[in-house]
Amino acid sequence: MLKQRVITAIVLLLVLLPALFYTTHVPFCAITLVLITAGAWEWARLNGCAPIQSYVFGVFCLILCLLAWYAGLLTQSLRLLWLFFGSVWVLAGAWLLKSGVAGWPRIPQVIRLAGGVLALCLAWLALAQARVIGINFLLSILVLVWVADIFAYFAGRAFGGRFSASRLAPTISPGKSWEGVWGGMAGVLALALAWSWGDGYWEASVSSLYGRLLAKGWFLLLLASMFMAAMSVVGDLVESLVKRSAGVKDSSGLLPGHGGVLDRVDALLPTLPIAMMLYSI
């Protein structure tokens, strides 16, 4: 399993890193669009679609993203869109987690599919816009999610259950603890402070998300960083809820050793649009 994980990670890095650092945003946006299409195929399968329907759903998501690209949305200011859907993610995420695993199948399938394609398309659009803004800006968002996950894991292992008697979401993801969430937030706060300092020290030509937030005040930087860390957990839990409802461990086996695409990008689905919302304010 470890060997598979390492090989898959190396292959992904060999594909994504050259595209990320290419002189234009086009290769990176194209490659990530393929991944989002695969994620849409997984989403349809998790929500009871037949094989052919799942492929059609993936193609439909691809077409929507291509239309957004063709319409020039990657370079347009979409402030109202990000404000609206950032708020939707907060409200919908809270409602879904409150409803739990049992509440998911009660939602009509067409609404679950529509919500999934909307979340995936908007995440890709936010990712593409972030790459257009600049590599430093995009990486500051991606690394936030990775740091939150890593710190949450180790904090949960070291302190899980010591300070809080209740688990975070026992029916959705029994292994997650409140101590892990707090550890993830602490890691993101440290990252935000270090990265915003680095922006100034190295005189970054394109500011990171943290540098932009810091320009509006320390309070906003700290509050927004903790909020983003919390929303990354929401994204992870929502995908876990959907998988548990479907009775599967992984969203697919497309990425050997890692599960599926959704297993790798679940925390990014809310954080990318919310990052663009924070960028827009």
Phi, psi and omega in degrees: 000314180297319179298316178299316180300316182294314181297315179298316179298318180296316179299315179298318179295320180295332179274314189280321185296313176300323178293320180297317185265008176295158187295336176238168182278350190300308182300318181295316179296322181292316181293316180292334176294323176298317180295318179295322176299318177296322177297323178294320176300317178297318181300317179297318179297319180293340183250030167085014179278147175291163183308311182294322178295324180294319177296317179298319179298318177298317179295322178299316177298317178301314182297318179299316180294320179295322177296319177297320178295313181298325181285355178082019184291341181296334183247008181262152174284123182238047187305311182294323178298312182290323177297318182292307186283336170297318177293321178299318180299318180297311183290314181293320179299315179297318181294318180295317181292326177292322180289330177076186183298320183295334182280339184297310181295341180286342177283130179307141184303321182297325178288320178297319180291317179297317178297322180294313181293325178294314180298318182290315180296318180291324176297317178294318180298318178295319178298315180294317178297320179297321178292324177297320179298315178160154183296319180299318179296313181297313182297327180297332177280313182297316182294327177304314181294317180295317179295316178302318181292315182294312180294323178296320180297309184288324176294320178296319178295320185278322189236000185306123178086355183280327184248342180230127183287335183260149175280162183295306181211076189300329181275346182257309181216087188302336183281346184274139182235162175295326178297325176296318178299314180296321177296319177297319178296318179298318178296320180292321177300316178297318178299314182299317180293316181293317183291319179294325174295317180297324176304315181285319184295316181267005178051058183302132179291329175239121183290147172285173174301321182291320178297322179292320179292321180297326179298341179258003175126148180298321183299316180295319179301311183291316181294315181294323180296314178294322178297316179297319178298317179297318181290333175295324176293320178301315179300317178297315182291322179297317179293321177299321178300315181295317179296317180296322177296324180278350179076031180234157180273319181239156179290334174186187176245026184296329181246092185308129181087345182241351184090231182247181179297316180298329178295335181267334187247004186305317181289339180279338184301316175274327188289327180294308176298323181290326175298319177290329175296315179294325178295329186278339186281000000 
